[in-house]
Amino acid sequence: TELHTLWQNEERAAMSSGKIYDIWHRRHDYWLLAGIVTHGYARWQDIQNDPRYVILNEPFKSEIHKGNYLEMKNKFLARRFKLLEQALVIEEQLRRAAYLNMTQDPSHPAMALNARLAEVECLAESHQHLSKESLAGNKPANAVLHKVLNQLEELLSDMKADVTRLPSMLSRIPPVAARLQMSERSILSRLATRGGDPAAQGSFGSAQIFNNNFGPNFRGPGPGGIVNYSQMPLGPYVTGK
């Protein structure tokens, strides 16, 4: 899901700046989920006040002087949790689709649209140098640029036609839950019960998202022992009790 791309960008920014606590990334997501497990849905203030999850306050320290500081922080946590929940549901659906050996029909119009989009991107990227050469007075480059622009125009026209046909075609496709024989409620139920099922965790796509990329001996926020992120325990603060 797009969450993985987001994680990569956030982690790159955090590592390059040396502010691994001040820039929100997947480590914060883990503690947010742990806080929700402990305090419940939408109990943002209780989670923030819990010393075990103090890391969640770090990215907002520079905004503390603003009048809507708490509201802004709570809205961010709510949006972030929604993103995490959607990603977990989607990855469970993908796991289910793989189990049922379901594949996308290559003849479906949506696939044709995707192929045209890839062609547009490839054509634009491979000829992007032509615009500079054309501006510099290179006549052959100018001629090629016009041909490329005509090709792009034709592809975009075809894509526009595909898009107008898509709504009626998509409306005839059964819902994802029906095709997977699994409702969203049952997905969330499965996710909630995975904690005691090591075998199920191994087959779940998101079981590897908190791998050991942070190093085997990353020290968690605040006082306490070293955290092994390959296992992701509840938190370092429980050792201080």
TIMIFI-418804 format. One record per residue (C-alpha): residue in one letter; residue number from 1; z, y, x negated. Coordinates in pm, whole numbers, plus 32768, in hexadecimal, padded with zeros to 4 digits. Layout:
REM TIMIFI-418804
REC  residuo  num    pz    py    px
REC        A  NUM     Z     Y     X
...
END
This chain:
REM TIMIFI-418804
REC  residuo  num    pz    py    px
REC        T    1  8000  8000  8000
REC        E    2  7FEE  816E  7F9C
REC        L    3  815F  8159  7F45
REC        H    4  810A  80AA  7DFD
REC        T    5  8021  81C6  7D96
REC        L    6  812E  82C1  7DF6
REC        W    7  822B  8205  7D22
REC        Q    8  8144  8205  7BF5
REC        N    9  8108  837D  7C0D
REC        E   10  8278  83CD  7C43
REC        E   11  82EF  82E9  7B2D
REC        R   12  81ED  8377  7A3C
REC        A   13  8269  84D7  7A8B
REC        A   14  83D5  846F  7A68
REC        M   15  83A4  83BB  791D
REC        S   16  82C6  84C4  7880
REC        S   17  83BC  85D9  78D7
REC        G   18  84EE  850D  787B
REC        K   19  8585  855A  79D1
REC        I   20  85A9  83F9  7A54
REC        Y   21  86B8  8462  7B4D
REC        D   22  8631  85B9  7BAB
REC        I   23  84D9  8544  7C21
REC        W   24  84DC  8459  7D49
REC        H   25  8438  8309  7D04
REC        R   26  8465  819B  7D5A
REC        R   27  85C1  8180  7CC1
REC        H   28  8636  8281  7DC1
REC        D   29  8585  81BA  7ED1
REC        Y   30  8654  8089  7E7B
REC        W   31  879B  8147  7E9A
REC        L   32  8723  81E5  7FDE
REC        L   33  86E2  808C  8072
REC        A   34  8832  8013  7FF0
REC        G   35  88DA  813E  8094
REC        I   36  8831  80F5  81E1
REC        V   37  88A4  7F8A  81CD
REC        T   38  8A07  8006  8193
REC        H   39  8A1C  812A  8289
REC        G   40  8905  80EB  8385
REC        Y   41  87C8  8199  83F7
REC        A   42  87B7  8315  83E3
REC        R   43  891B  8337  835B
REC        W   44  8893  841D  8250
REC        Q   45  89CE  84EA  821B
REC        D   46  8AAB  83B6  81FA
REC        I   47  89B8  8325  80FC
REC        Q   48  89B0  8469  8032
REC        N   49  8B2C  8484  8033
REC        D   50  8B5A  831E  7FBA
REC        P   51  8B9C  8328  7E3E
REC        R   52  8AD7  81E5  7E13
REC        Y   53  8999  829C  7E76
REC        V   54  89D1  83E7  7DC2
REC        I   55  8880  83B5  7D15
REC        L   56  87DB  8417  7E5F
REC        N   57  8861  857A  7E3B
REC        E   58  87D5  85B2  7CDE
REC        P   59  866C  8612  7D3C
REC        F   60  86EC  8723  7E26
REC        K   61  87D8  87DB  7D3A
REC        S   62  86DE  88F1  7CF7
REC        E   63  86C4  8935  7E6F
REC        I   64  8839  894A  7EB5
REC        H   65  8834  8AC8  7ECE
REC        K   66  8743  8AC2  7FF5
REC        G   67  87CB  8AF7  8152
REC        N   68  871F  89C7  81E6
REC        Y   69  8782  88E6  80C3
REC        L   70  8827  87D3  8191
REC        E   71  871A  87D2  829D
REC        M   72  8608  87BF  8197
REC        K   73  86B6  869F  80E3
REC        N   74  86F3  85DA  8222
REC        K   75  8588  8604  8290
REC        F   76  850F  8589  813E
REC        L   77  85EF  8455  814D
REC        A   78  8576  8407  82AE
REC        R   79  8407  8428  8249
REC        R   80  843E  835A  8110
REC        F   81  84EB  8244  81CE
REC        K   82  83D0  823D  82CD
REC        L   83  82D7  8214  81B1
REC        L   84  83A3  80F6  811B
REC        E   85  83C5  804A  826C
REC        Q   86  8250  8063  82B0
REC        A   87  8201  7FD8  8156
REC        L   88  82EB  7EB1  818A
REC        V   89  824C  7E64  82DC
REC        I   90  80EA  7E80  8253
REC        E   91  8134  7DA1  8129
REC        E   92  81D2  7C9C  8209
REC        Q   93  8099  7CAC  82E2
REC        L   94  7FC1  7C7B  81AC
REC        R   95  8094  7B51  8145
REC        R   96  806C  7AC1  82A2
REC        A   97  7EF4  7AFE  829B
REC        A   98  7EDB  7A4B  814C
REC        Y   99  7FA4  7928  81DA
REC        L  100  7EB4  7910  8303
REC        N  101  7D8E  7930  8211
REC        M  102  7D07  7A5B  82D1
REC        T  103  7BF2  7B2C  8234
REC        Q  104  7B2F  7C61  829C
REC        D  105  79D9  7C17  8332
REC        P  106  78E1  7CAB  8236
REC        S  107  77EA  7CF3  834F
REC        H  108  78E1  7DD0  840A
REC        P  109  7871  7F3F  841F
REC        A  110  79B5  7FB0  837C
REC        M  111  7952  7EEF  8244
REC        A  112  77FD  7F99  8241
REC        L  113  78AB  80EB  8254
REC        N  114  798C  808A  8134
REC        A  115  7861  801A  8064
REC        R  116  77AE  8165  80A3
REC        L  117  78E4  8228  8043
REC        A  118  78F8  8168  7EFB
REC        E  119  7788  81B1  7EC0
REC        V  120  77BE  8325  7EFD
REC        E  121  78E2  832F  7E0A
REC        C  122  7821  826F  7D00
REC        L  123  76EC  834A  7D26
REC        A  124  77B6  848D  7D15
REC        E  125  7886  8423  7BE9
REC        S  126  7765  8399  7B1D
REC        H  127  7695  84D7  7B49
REC        Q  128  77A0  85E6  7B41
REC        H  129  7723  865F  79EB
REC        L  130  75D6  86C4  7A87
REC        S  131  7661  87FD  7B2B
REC        K  132  76C6  8895  79DB
REC        E  133  757A  8838  793C
REC        S  134  74BC  88C8  7A63
REC        L  135  757E  8A0F  7A4E
REC        A  136  752D  8A1C  78DB
REC        G  137  73BA  8A22  792F
REC        N  138  7364  88B3  78F3
REC        K  139  7239  887F  79DC
REC        P  140  722D  86FE  79CD
REC        A  141  73A2  86F5  7A1C
REC        N  142  7366  87E5  7B3D
REC        A  143  725A  86FE  7BCD
REC        V  144  733D  85CD  7BB1
REC        L  145  745D  8691  7C4B
REC        H  146  738A  86E1  7D7D
REC        K  147  7332  8571  7DA7
REC        V  148  749F  850E  7D8B
REC        L  149  7503  8615  7E8B
REC        N  150  73FB  8591  7F7A
REC        Q  151  7483  8430  7F4E
REC        L  152  75E4  84AB  7F90
REC        E  153  7570  8562  80C7
REC        E  154  74CB  8425  814D
REC        L  155  7600  8353  8107
REC        L  156  76E4  8451  81AF
REC        S  157  75FC  845A  82DC
REC        D  158  760F  82DD  82F4
REC        M  159  778A  82EC  82D5
REC        K  160  779C  83EE  83EB
REC        A  161  76D5  8303  84CC
REC        D  162  77BD  81E2  8470
REC        V  163  78F2  82B0  84BD
REC        T  164  7877  830C  861B
REC        R  165  784C  8199  866A
REC        L  166  7999  812C  85DC
REC        P  167  7A88  818E  86FA
REC        S  168  79DB  80B2  87FB
REC        M  169  79C5  7F92  8704
REC        L  170  7B2F  7FAF  8694
REC        S  171  7BA8  7FB8  87FC
REC        R  172  7B1C  7E59  882B
REC        I  173  7BDF  7DCC  8705
REC        P  174  7D28  7D25  8766
REC        P  175  7E63  7DCD  86DE
REC        V  176  7EDD  7D61  8587
REC        A  177  8018  7CCA  861F
REC        A  178  7F46  7BEF  8705
REC        R  179  7E5F  7B7C  85EE
REC        L  180  7F84  7B29  850D
REC        Q  181  804B  7A92  862E
REC        M  182  8170  7B67  85BD
REC        S  183  8203  7C9E  8662
REC        E  184  8293  7DC2  859D
REC        R  185  83EC  7D66  8620
REC        S  186  83CB  7C06  8595
REC        I  187  8352  7C95  8448
REC        L  188  8485  7D76  842C
REC        S  189  855E  7C4E  848E
REC        R  190  84C4  7B7C  8378
REC        L  191  84FA  7C94  827C
REC        A  192  8666  7CB7  82E5
REC        T  193  86AB  7B42  82B1
REC        R  194  85FE  7B1C  8161
REC        G  195  8737  7B69  809B
REC        G  196  87BC  7A05  80B6
REC        D  197  866E  7959  808B
REC        P  198  8602  7956  7F1B
REC        A  199  84C9  788B  7F63
REC        A  200  8454  7982  8069
REC        Q  201  8498  7AA3  7F7F
REC        G  202  83B7  7A09  7E7A
REC        S  203  8290  79FE  7F67
REC        F  204  82C4  7B5E  7FEA
REC        G  205  81E0  7C67  7F57
REC        S  206  82F3  7D6A  7F35
REC        A  207  83E3  7C7F  7E85
REC        Q  208  834E  7CED  7D3C
REC        I  209  834A  7E65  7D78
REC        F  210  849A  7E94  7CD0
REC        N  211  843D  7DD5  7B97
REC        N  212  84C2  7E11  7A3D
REC        N  213  83D7  7F2B  79DA
REC        F  214  8501  800E  799E
REC        G  215  8578  7F29  7887
REC        P  216  866F  7E08  789A
REC        N  217  87A1  7EDE  7853
REC        F  218  876A  8019  791B
REC        R  219  88B7  80C5  7959
REC        G  220  88E0  812A  7AC3
REC        P  221  8950  8282  7B38
REC        G  222  8AB7  82E4  7B02
REC        P  223  8BCF  820E  7A72
REC        G  224  8BC5  8095  7A6C
REC        G  225  8B19  7F73  79C2
REC        I  226  89B2  7F40  795E
REC        V  227  88C5  7EF6  7A7E
REC        N  228  87C9  7DDB  7A5E
REC        Y  229  86A0  7E5A  7B27
REC        S  230  85FF  7D03  7B30
REC        Q  231  8712  7CA8  7C28
REC        M  232  8764  7E01  7CB5
REC        P  233  88D5  7DD8  7D12
REC        L  234  8976  7EB8  7E16
REC        G  235  89D9  7FBA  7D14
REC        P  236  8AA3  8003  7BDE
REC        Y  237  8BB9  80AC  7CA0
REC        V  238  8C37  7F6D  7D3F
REC        T  239  8CBA  7F05  7BE7
REC        G  240  8DA1  8033  7BE7
REC        K  241  8E5D  7FC8  7D1C
END
